[in-house]
């Protein structure tokens, strides 16, 4: 299972980099926003896990607001139509 909320994501280049930069420069961090983003990343992690179970290796290319771009590098013999059906169910 992918771990998006690990140490890698709370770094200069990770998904939580904006919080990391604020912590590093002693700026105010809105804990409510941080918790909301952690909950979102937990859901994204579960979403990716389900896709990886059916298709194989999956990488987040973009996660911004309500947009997410994924790169699926294997398809395990499944079609793009199957993927759209699966995404509709999730």
C-alpha positions in Angstrom: 0.0 0.0 0.0 1.4 3.4 -0.9 2.3 5.7 2.0 1.6 9.3 0.9 1.6 10.8 4.4 5.1 9.6 5.3 8.3 11.6 5.9 8.8 12.0 2.1 5.6 13.9 1.7 6.3 16.3 4.6 9.5 17.6 2.9 10.5 20.4 0.6 9.3 18.5 -2.5 6.5 16.4 -1.0 2.7 16.8 -1.2 2.7 18.6 2.1 5.6 20.9 1.1 3.7 24.2 1.8 3.4 23.1 5.5 7.0 22.0 5.6 8.2 25.4 4.4 6.1 27.2 7.0 7.4 25.0 9.8 11.0 25.6 8.6 10.6 29.4 8.6 8.6 29.6 11.9 5.5 30.8 10.1 1.9 30.3 11.3 0.4 27.0 10.3 -3.4 26.6 10.3 -3.8 23.2 12.1 -7.4 22.9 10.7 -6.1 23.1 7.2 -3.3 20.7 7.9 -5.7 18.1 9.4 -8.0 18.6 6.4 -5.1 17.9 4.0 -4.0 14.9 6.0 -7.6 13.4 5.8 -7.6 14.1 2.0 -4.3 12.4 1.6 -5.6 9.4 3.6 -8.5 9.1 1.2 -6.3 9.6 -1.8 -4.0 6.8 -0.5 -7.0 4.4 -0.2 -8.1 5.4 -3.7 -4.6 4.7 -5.2 -4.4 1.4 -3.3 -7.6 0.2 -5.0 -6.4 1.2 -8.4 -3.0 -0.5 -7.8 -4.9 -3.7 -6.8 -6.5 -3.8 -10.3 -3.9 -2.2 -12.6 -0.5 -2.1 -10.9 1.9 0.7 -10.2 0.2 4.1 -10.0 1.8 7.5 -9.4 0.2 10.9 -8.5 1.4 13.4 -11.1 -0.7 16.3 -9.8 -2.8 16.8 -6.6 -4.1 20.3 -6.4 -7.5 21.4 -5.0 -10.1 19.1 -6.4 -7.9 17.9 -9.3 -5.8 14.7 -9.4 -3.8 13.4 -12.3 -2.5 9.8 -12.1 0.0 7.9 -14.1 -0.7 4.2 -14.3 2.3 2.4 -15.7 0.8 -1.1 -15.9 -2.7 -2.2 -16.9 -2.6 -5.9 -16.1 -4.4 -6.6 -19.4 -7.3 -4.3 -18.5 -8.8 -1.8 -20.9 -9.3 2.0 -20.5 -13.0 1.3 -20.4 -12.5 -1.0 -17.5 -10.6 1.8 -15.7 -13.3 4.4 -16.3 -15.9 2.0 -14.9 -13.7 1.3 -11.8 -13.2 5.1 -11.3 -16.9 5.6 -11.5 -17.5 3.1 -8.8 -14.9 4.6 -6.5 
